[in-house]
Amino acid sequence: MQGPSGSEEIYIMHFNPDNIKKLFDQRQNDLVNFVVKDEATGKAVQVKDVNAEKTLTLFQKPFEYLFNAEYIPIAVKAELRQEAVAQGLIDGYISDYYQPQSTTSRTQGPKTPISKKL
């Protein structure tokens, strides 16, 4: 027989520096999930950095900056996307699977969607 393994408190507050600081100061440890949520769409995005203090610093940026993950370098975003496509978590394009290492430039045609079953 297994029972609950823990509990989680969720605070929903307006996005502003004062509310963020209040919540951060109430934490018991650095095992905190920072999430921004677009109430209109219901989409929630976790914001992560190397540690809680740096993540708190990120939360001083505008909501759109965090929601769109603009703090993540483009190369890292591309790598994460390729990983998600390869794992079948999201649909992708043929170019997501094969990145030519050649330095010569080629003209690319339209990207062809592929199915998740590849």
C-alpha positions in Angstrom: 0.0 0.0 0.0 1.3 3.4 -1.0 0.1 6.7 0.3 1.0 10.4 -0.4 4.7 11.1 -0.7 4.5 14.8 0.1 2.6 17.9 -0.4 2.9 21.1 -2.4 1.8 24.6 -1.7 0.9 26.7 -4.8 0.7 30.5 -4.5 -1.1 32.4 -7.3 -0.3 36.1 -7.3 0.0 39.0 -9.7 3.4 39.2 -11.4 5.3 42.0 -9.7 8.7 42.3 -7.9 7.1 42.8 -4.4 5.0 39.6 -4.6 8.0 37.6 -6.0 10.2 38.8 -3.1 7.5 38.0 -0.5 7.2 34.4 -1.8 10.9 34.0 -2.1 11.5 35.1 1.5 8.9 32.5 2.7 10.7 29.6 1.2 12.0 26.8 3.5 14.8 25.8 1.2 16.1 26.3 -2.4 13.9 23.5 -3.8 11.5 26.0 -5.3 9.8 25.9 -8.7 9.4 29.2 -10.3 6.5 29.2 -12.8 4.9 32.0 -14.9 1.4 31.4 -16.2 -0.6 33.1 -18.9 -4.1 33.2 -17.3 -5.7 33.9 -20.7 -4.4 30.6 -22.3 -3.7 28.6 -19.1 -0.2 27.9 -20.3 2.4 27.6 -17.5 6.2 27.8 -18.1 8.8 26.8 -15.5 11.6 29.3 -15.2 15.0 27.7 -14.2 18.5 28.8 -13.7 21.4 27.3 -11.9 20.2 28.2 -8.4 17.3 29.9 -6.6 19.1 33.2 -6.1 19.8 33.5 -9.9 16.3 32.5 -10.7 15.0 35.2 -8.3 17.2 37.7 -10.2 15.5 36.6 -13.5 12.1 37.3 -12.0 13.0 41.0 -11.9 12.7 40.9 -15.7 9.4 41.5 -17.6 6.8 38.7 -17.7 7.2 38.2 -21.5 10.9 37.8 -21.2 10.4 34.9 -18.8 7.3 33.4 -20.5 9.1 33.3 -23.8 12.3 31.9 -22.2 14.4 34.7 -23.7 17.0 34.1 -21.0 17.9 30.8 -22.6 20.7 31.1 -25.3 19.4 30.2 -28.9 21.9 27.3 -29.2 20.6 25.7 -26.0 17.0 26.2 -27.1 17.8 24.5 -30.4 19.4 21.6 -28.6 16.5 21.2 -26.2 14.1 21.2 -29.2 16.0 18.5 -31.0 16.0 16.4 -27.9 12.2 16.8 -27.5 11.6 15.9 -31.1 13.9 12.9 -30.9 12.0 11.7 -27.8 8.7 12.1 -29.5 7.5 14.8 -27.1 6.8 17.3 -29.8 6.3 17.2 -33.6 9.3 18.3 -35.6 10.8 18.8 -39.0 13.4 16.7 -40.9 16.0 19.5 -40.2 15.5 18.8 -36.4 17.0 15.4 -36.9 19.9 16.1 -39.2 22.2 19.1 -38.9 24.9 19.0 -41.6 28.3 19.8 -40.3 29.5 21.2 -43.7 30.5 24.8 -43.9 29.2 25.1 -47.5 25.8 26.7 -47.8 22.9 25.1 -49.5 19.5 26.3 -50.5 16.9 24.6 -48.4 13.4 23.8 -49.5 10.4 24.1 -47.3 10.6 22.2 -44.0 8.6 18.9 -44.2 6.7 17.9 -41.0 7.4 14.4 -39.8 5.2 12.2 -37.6 6.0 11.4 -34.0 6.5 7.7 -34.9 9.9 8.1 -36.6 
